[in-house]
């Protein structure tokens, strides 16, 4: 498994049709919750005061993460920053 720290900043256009906006947000929630249930998205935190989050993904590879991120319904409206993680030498686990 590979761990990734991902920051997602969302910027939905203000002139997007409200119905399309609501549908896209609902699809995003369902998609992300399914990935959480699968264990691929074990952590998600809201960044206070922003439409942003910091997440940890636990996936097989960078390619799998790429596919997951591109599948996000809100992806066209996101700025995404990915940082691969590895075990720290001082970790006692």
Residue pairs with C-beta under 8 A, 6 or more apart in sequence:
1 58
1 59
1 60
2 58
2 59
2 60
2 61
2 62
2 65
2 84
3 56
3 57
3 58
3 84
3 85
3 86
4 56
4 57
4 59
4 62
4 65
4 82
4 83
4 84
4 85
5 54
5 55
5 56
5 82
5 83
5 85
6 54
6 55
6 56
6 57
6 65
6 69
6 80
6 81
6 82
6 83
7 47
7 52
7 53
7 54
7 55
7 80
7 81
8 52
8 53
8 55
8 72
8 78
8 79
8 80
9 50
9 51
9 52
9 78
9 79
9 80
10 51
10 52
10 74
10 77
10 78
11 51
11 77
11 78
11 79
12 21
12 24
12 51
12 74
12 77
13 77
24 73
24 74
25 73
25 74
27 73
28 72
28 73
28 74
31 71
31 72
31 73
32 41
32 44
32 72
35 41
35 68
36 42
36 44
39 58
40 57
40 58
40 59
40 64
40 68
41 55
41 56
41 57
41 58
41 68
42 56
42 57
42 58
43 55
43 56
44 53
44 54
44 55
44 56
45 53
45 54
45 55
46 52
46 53
47 53
47 54
56 85
57 65
57 68
59 65
59 68
62 84
65 82
69 75
69 80
69 82
72 78
